[in-house]
Amino acid sequence: MVRILHAADFHLDSPFRGLTPRQARQRRAEGRGALKRLADFADAGGVDLVLLAGDLFDSGEIYRETAQALAEALGTLRGRVFIAPGNHDFWDAGGPYGSVDWPDNVHIFKTEQIEAVEVPEKNCVVYGAAFTAPECTGDPLGSFRAPEDGRLHLMVLHGDTEGGGRYRPIRKEEIAASGLDYLALGHIHACSGLQYAGRTAWAYPGCPEGRGFDECGRRGVLMGTVDKGTADLRFVAFGRRKYEILTVDSTGRDALAAAEAALEGRHTAEDVYRIVFTGEAPADGIDAEHIRQALEERFYALEVRDETRIARDLWEGAREDSLRGAFLRRLQLRRDAAQTEEERLAVDRAARWGLAALENREL
């Protein structure tokens, strides 16, 4: 039996668009600090092997201190570390993995062909392969078969089980036929939980920290044990900050009061939130910037979106024999022809702005 920690998709030195420059710098520094925290966590959990399945860096252009922080953190581990570079941080001697000296307990896979590394003290073999370019259409598992020799056979890869042909496509049938005891994957940023293809266990841990509103909620790593024919890996929340989207229906209510009620009981000071207002709003809409300013101290960062609909009686003005009526009639035609809710919302916003201009008032 071997105890492992499986992580992937750190995307260190991400630009963190949507945050202020100061916050983006802070988030990058937090990412570097999290590496030592991860190493301490692995040692405290008695981990034998750390499997890092690629995209540890967001690109080949990183701060040297980031690669150095990763090498130093991994060097403190009592166990061994295996890294399979991904499409964002593909292996290149002139890239981030070639910019620092790595400690003896770290092995980085450097070719697109599967390489085997024996770990005799754990009666185990760890296999892996790297991206060597931003895309990899090869199929390393297609002809791979682990020997039936009584040892544990683990593999770490960056690849796509969801049909992405450019990013090392991996088919479930190939996993089932591989003879592996565990396949540690990276590339998909949501945790898959422990899966099985035949007798082979496999999983994506997801990213350990969200970087945008497409990565909401708790993020983390997988940790547990692998033995012949069985695996027991659990998701462990690791991220310091969460991204969250809160939808608030403000129909017939003061929008700020509605948001405050929806936030009651939530611990938000460390997190990045997007509050989306829906439902019907008065003709002049809601003041999203005023609401953001009123609430922003509760959050690490806050974005407010107005996706409300204009109250129905507003459109009654379309029957008027006036410039206002002609304007609304023209917009009604565009709204009726809209194919999506997003397009209808865009027309609603145009109606608000146009009416504000016609009536010489602020929106």
C-alpha positions as CSV (number, residue, x, y, z in Angstrom):
1,M,0.0,0.0,0.0
2,V,1.2,3.5,-0.8
3,R,-0.2,6.8,0.6
4,I,-0.4,9.6,-2.0
5,L,-1.3,13.2,-2.5
6,H,-2.5,14.0,-6.0
7,A,-2.8,17.7,-7.2
8,A,-2.8,19.5,-10.5
9,D,-3.6,22.8,-12.2
10,F,-2.1,25.3,-9.8
11,H,-1.6,27.8,-12.7
12,L,1.0,29.7,-10.7
13,D,1.7,33.3,-11.8
14,S,-1.8,33.6,-13.4
15,P,-2.6,37.2,-14.3
16,F,-5.9,37.2,-12.2
17,R,-7.8,39.5,-14.6
18,G,-10.7,41.2,-12.9
19,L,-8.7,42.0,-9.7
20,T,-6.8,45.2,-9.1
21,P,-3.1,45.1,-9.8
22,R,-2.4,45.0,-6.1
23,Q,-4.8,42.1,-5.5
24,A,-3.3,40.2,-8.5
25,R,0.2,40.6,-7.0
26,Q,-1.1,39.4,-3.7
27,R,-2.8,36.4,-5.2
28,R,0.4,35.4,-7.0
29,A,2.3,35.7,-3.8
30,E,-0.3,33.6,-2.0
31,G,0.1,30.9,-4.6
32,R,3.8,30.7,-3.9
33,G,3.1,30.6,-0.2
34,A,0.6,27.8,-0.7
35,L,3.4,25.5,-2.0
36,K,5.1,25.2,1.4
37,R,1.7,24.8,3.0
38,L,1.0,21.9,0.6
39,A,4.3,20.3,1.5
40,D,3.7,20.6,5.2
41,F,0.2,19.1,4.7
42,A,1.6,16.1,2.8
43,D,4.2,15.4,5.4
44,A,1.7,15.7,8.2
45,G,-0.5,13.2,6.4
46,G,2.3,10.7,6.1
47,V,2.3,10.9,2.3
48,D,4.8,8.6,0.5
49,L,4.3,10.0,-3.1
50,V,3.2,13.3,-4.4
51,L,1.8,13.1,-7.9
52,L,1.5,16.5,-9.7
53,A,-0.4,16.2,-12.9
54,G,0.7,19.3,-14.8
55,D,-0.1,23.0,-15.4
56,L,1.6,23.9,-12.1
57,F,2.6,27.1,-13.9
58,D,0.2,29.2,-16.0
59,S,2.7,29.7,-18.8
60,G,6.3,29.5,-19.7
61,E,6.7,33.1,-18.7
62,I,6.9,33.1,-14.9
63,Y,8.8,34.8,-12.2
64,R,12.0,33.0,-11.3
65,E,11.0,33.2,-7.6
66,T,7.9,31.1,-8.3
67,A,9.9,28.1,-9.8
68,Q,12.3,28.5,-6.9
69,A,9.5,28.5,-4.3
70,L,8.1,25.3,-5.8
71,A,11.5,23.5,-5.8
72,E,12.2,24.6,-2.3
73,A,8.8,23.5,-1.0
74,L,9.0,20.1,-2.7
75,G,12.5,19.6,-1.4
76,T,11.2,19.7,2.2
77,L,9.0,16.7,1.6
78,R,10.0,13.3,3.1
79,G,8.3,11.5,0.2
80,R,9.1,11.5,-3.5
81,V,7.5,13.8,-6.0
82,F,6.6,13.1,-9.7
83,I,5.6,15.9,-12.1
84,A,4.0,15.5,-15.5
85,P,4.1,18.9,-17.3
86,G,0.9,19.9,-19.0
87,N,-0.1,22.1,-21.9
88,H,0.4,25.4,-20.1
89,D,3.8,24.4,-18.5
90,F,5.0,22.0,-21.1
91,W,8.6,20.6,-20.8
92,D,11.2,22.8,-22.4
93,A,14.8,23.1,-21.2
94,G,14.4,26.8,-21.5
95,G,11.1,26.9,-19.8
96,P,10.1,27.1,-16.1
97,Y,11.2,23.6,-15.2
98,G,14.6,24.2,-16.7
99,S,15.1,27.5,-14.8
100,V,16.0,26.0,-11.4
101,D,17.8,23.1,-9.8
102,W,15.4,20.5,-8.5
103,P,15.9,18.5,-5.3
104,D,16.8,14.8,-5.5
105,N,13.3,13.7,-4.4
106,V,11.7,15.3,-7.4
107,H,11.3,13.6,-10.8
108,I,10.0,15.5,-13.8
109,F,8.9,13.6,-16.9
110,K,10.4,15.2,-20.0
111,T,9.1,13.3,-23.0
112,E,5.8,12.4,-24.6
113,Q,6.6,8.7,-24.3
114,I,5.8,7.0,-21.1
115,E,8.7,6.6,-18.8
116,A,8.8,4.2,-15.8
117,V,10.5,5.1,-12.4
118,E,10.9,2.4,-9.8
119,V,10.2,3.1,-6.2
120,P,11.5,-0.1,-4.6
121,E,11.0,1.0,-1.0
122,K,7.2,1.0,-1.7
123,N,7.2,-2.0,-4.1
124,C,5.9,0.5,-6.7
125,V,6.4,1.8,-10.2
126,V,5.4,5.3,-11.2
127,Y,4.9,6.1,-14.9
128,G,4.4,9.4,-16.6
129,A,4.8,11.5,-19.7
130,A,5.0,15.2,-20.4
131,F,3.6,17.7,-22.9
132,T,6.5,19.1,-24.9
133,A,4.4,21.7,-26.7
134,P,1.1,23.5,-26.1
135,E,-0.7,20.7,-27.8
136,C,-0.3,16.9,-27.6
137,T,-2.5,14.6,-29.7
138,G,-0.5,11.5,-28.9
139,D,-2.1,8.5,-27.3
140,P,0.4,7.1,-24.8
141,L,-2.1,4.8,-23.1
142,G,-3.2,3.1,-26.3
143,S,-0.4,0.6,-26.3
144,F,0.5,0.7,-22.6
145,R,0.1,-2.4,-20.4
146,A,1.4,-2.5,-16.8
147,P,3.0,-5.9,-16.0
148,E,1.3,-8.3,-13.6
149,D,4.3,-8.6,-11.3
150,G,2.7,-8.0,-7.9
151,R,3.9,-4.4,-7.6
152,L,1.8,-1.3,-7.5
153,H,1.6,0.6,-10.8
154,L,0.7,4.3,-10.8
155,M,0.8,6.8,-13.6
156,V,0.6,10.6,-13.6
157,L,-0.5,12.4,-16.8
158,H,-2.0,15.7,-18.0
159,G,-4.8,14.8,-20.4
160,D,-8.4,15.0,-21.4
161,T,-11.0,12.2,-20.8
162,E,-13.8,14.4,-22.2
163,G,-12.8,14.2,-25.8
164,G,-10.4,17.1,-26.2
165,G,-8.3,16.0,-29.2
166,R,-5.6,18.7,-28.8
167,Y,-4.8,17.9,-25.1
168,R,-3.8,14.3,-25.0
169,P,-7.1,12.5,-25.4
170,I,-7.6,9.6,-23.0
171,R,-10.3,7.1,-23.5
172,K,-11.9,5.2,-20.7
173,E,-11.4,1.9,-22.5
174,E,-7.6,2.5,-22.5
175,I,-7.7,3.2,-18.8
176,A,-9.5,0.0,-18.2
177,A,-7.0,-2.0,-20.3
178,S,-3.9,-0.3,-18.8
179,G,-3.4,-2.6,-15.9
180,L,-2.7,0.4,-13.7
181,D,-3.7,0.6,-10.1
182,Y,-4.2,4.4,-10.2
183,L,-4.1,7.0,-12.9
184,A,-3.5,10.5,-11.5
185,L,-4.8,13.1,-14.1
186,G,-4.7,16.8,-14.6
187,H,-6.3,19.3,-17.0
188,I,-10.0,19.3,-15.9
189,H,-10.3,22.0,-13.2
190,A,-13.3,20.4,-11.4
191,C,-12.7,17.4,-9.0
192,S,-14.0,14.2,-10.5
193,G,-14.0,12.2,-7.4
194,L,-12.6,8.7,-7.5
195,Q,-13.6,6.9,-10.7
196,Y,-13.1,3.4,-12.0
197,A,-12.5,2.1,-15.5
198,G,-12.4,-1.6,-15.2
199,R,-10.2,-2.3,-12.2
200,T,-8.2,0.9,-12.6
201,A,-8.9,3.8,-10.3
202,W,-8.5,7.3,-11.8
203,A,-9.3,10.9,-10.9
204,Y,-8.9,14.6,-11.5
205,P,-8.3,16.5,-8.3
206,G,-9.4,19.8,-9.9
207,C,-7.5,23.0,-9.2
208,P,-6.4,23.7,-5.6
209,E,-7.5,27.3,-5.8
210,G,-10.1,29.0,-7.9
211,R,-8.9,31.8,-10.3
212,G,-12.2,33.0,-11.7
213,F,-16.0,32.7,-11.7
214,D,-15.7,29.5,-13.9
215,E,-14.0,27.9,-10.9
216,C,-16.4,28.6,-8.0
217,G,-16.7,26.9,-4.7
218,R,-14.3,24.8,-2.6
219,R,-11.1,23.7,-4.4
220,G,-8.4,21.3,-3.2
221,V,-6.4,18.1,-3.7
222,L,-6.9,14.3,-3.3
223,M,-5.2,12.4,-0.6
224,G,-5.4,8.8,0.5
225,T,-4.1,5.3,-0.2
226,V,-3.7,3.0,-3.2
227,D,-3.3,-0.8,-3.0
228,K,-3.7,-3.6,-5.4
229,G,-7.2,-3.5,-6.7
230,T,-8.4,-0.8,-4.3
231,A,-8.0,3.0,-3.8
232,D,-9.3,5.2,-1.0
233,L,-8.8,8.9,-2.0
234,R,-10.7,11.8,-0.5
235,F,-11.1,15.4,-1.6
236,V,-9.4,17.8,0.8
237,A,-10.3,21.5,0.6
238,F,-7.1,23.4,0.2
239,G,-7.8,26.8,-1.4
240,R,-7.6,29.9,0.8
241,R,-10.1,32.0,-1.2
242,K,-13.3,31.0,-3.1
243,Y,-15.0,32.5,-6.0
244,E,-18.8,32.5,-5.6
245,I,-21.8,33.7,-7.7
246,L,-24.8,34.9,-5.7
247,T,-28.1,35.4,-7.6
248,V,-30.5,37.8,-6.0
249,D,-34.1,38.3,-7.2
250,S,-34.9,41.9,-6.4
251,T,-38.4,42.0,-7.8
252,G,-40.5,44.5,-5.8
253,R,-37.7,45.0,-3.3
254,D,-34.8,47.4,-2.6
255,A,-31.9,45.8,-4.4
256,L,-29.3,46.6,-1.7
257,A,-31.6,45.3,1.1
258,A,-32.3,42.2,-1.0
259,A,-28.5,41.6,-1.3
260,E,-27.9,42.1,2.4
261,A,-30.6,39.6,3.2
262,A,-29.1,37.0,0.8
263,L,-25.6,37.5,2.3
264,E,-26.8,37.0,5.9
265,G,-24.8,34.3,7.6
266,R,-22.2,34.0,4.9
267,H,-18.5,34.4,5.7
268,T,-17.2,36.4,2.7
269,A,-14.2,38.4,3.8
270,E,-11.6,36.2,2.2
271,D,-13.6,35.5,-1.0
272,V,-14.3,36.9,-4.4
273,Y,-18.0,37.4,-5.2
274,R,-20.2,38.2,-8.1
275,I,-23.7,39.3,-7.1
276,V,-26.2,39.0,-10.0
277,F,-29.5,40.8,-9.7
278,T,-32.4,39.2,-11.5
279,G,-36.2,39.7,-11.6
280,E,-38.1,42.9,-12.5
281,A,-36.7,46.3,-11.7
282,P,-38.1,49.9,-12.0
283,A,-37.7,51.8,-15.2
284,D,-34.4,53.3,-14.1
285,G,-33.0,49.9,-13.1
286,I,-30.7,49.4,-10.1
287,D,-27.6,51.3,-9.2
288,A,-25.0,48.5,-9.4
289,E,-22.1,50.8,-8.7
290,H,-23.7,52.2,-5.5
291,I,-24.5,48.7,-4.3
292,R,-20.9,47.6,-5.0
293,Q,-19.5,50.5,-3.0
294,A,-21.9,49.8,-0.2
295,L,-21.0,46.1,0.1
296,E,-17.4,45.9,-1.1
297,E,-15.8,45.9,2.4
298,R,-17.4,42.6,3.1
299,F,-15.4,40.8,0.4
300,Y,-11.8,40.4,-0.8
301,A,-13.3,41.5,-4.2
302,L,-16.8,42.2,-5.4
303,E,-18.4,42.4,-8.8
304,V,-22.1,43.4,-9.2
305,R,-24.2,42.7,-12.3
306,D,-27.6,43.9,-13.2
307,E,-29.5,41.3,-15.2
308,T,-33.0,42.5,-14.2
309,R,-35.8,42.9,-16.6
310,I,-37.6,46.2,-17.1
311,A,-41.0,46.1,-15.3
312,R,-43.8,45.2,-17.7
313,D,-45.6,48.6,-17.5
314,L,-42.5,50.4,-18.9
315,W,-43.3,49.0,-22.3
316,E,-46.8,50.5,-22.3
317,G,-45.1,53.7,-23.4
318,A,-44.6,52.0,-26.8
319,R,-48.2,52.9,-27.6
320,E,-47.5,56.6,-27.3
321,D,-47.4,58.8,-30.4
322,S,-44.1,60.3,-29.4
323,L,-40.4,60.0,-29.8
324,R,-40.4,57.9,-26.6
325,G,-43.1,55.6,-28.1
326,A,-41.2,55.2,-31.4
327,F,-38.0,54.4,-29.5
328,L,-39.7,51.7,-27.4
329,R,-41.5,50.2,-30.4
330,R,-38.3,49.8,-32.3
331,L,-36.6,48.1,-29.3
332,Q,-39.6,45.9,-28.8
333,L,-39.1,44.5,-32.3
334,R,-35.5,43.7,-31.5
335,R,-36.5,42.2,-28.2
336,D,-39.1,40.0,-29.8
337,A,-36.4,38.8,-32.3
338,A,-33.9,38.0,-29.6
339,Q,-32.7,34.4,-29.6
340,T,-31.4,34.2,-26.1
341,E,-32.1,35.6,-22.6
342,E,-28.7,37.4,-22.8
343,E,-29.8,39.3,-26.0
344,R,-33.1,40.2,-24.3
345,L,-31.3,41.6,-21.3
346,A,-29.1,43.6,-23.6
347,V,-32.2,45.2,-25.2
348,D,-33.6,45.9,-21.8
349,R,-30.4,47.7,-20.8
350,A,-30.5,49.7,-24.1
351,A,-34.1,50.7,-23.3
352,R,-33.1,52.0,-19.8
353,W,-30.2,54.0,-21.2
354,G,-32.2,55.4,-24.1
355,L,-35.1,56.5,-21.9
356,A,-32.7,58.1,-19.4
357,A,-31.1,60.1,-22.3
358,L,-34.5,61.1,-23.7
359,E,-35.7,62.3,-20.3
360,N,-32.3,64.0,-19.5
361,R,-31.8,62.1,-16.3
362,E,-29.1,59.9,-14.8
363,L,-29.5,56.2,-15.0
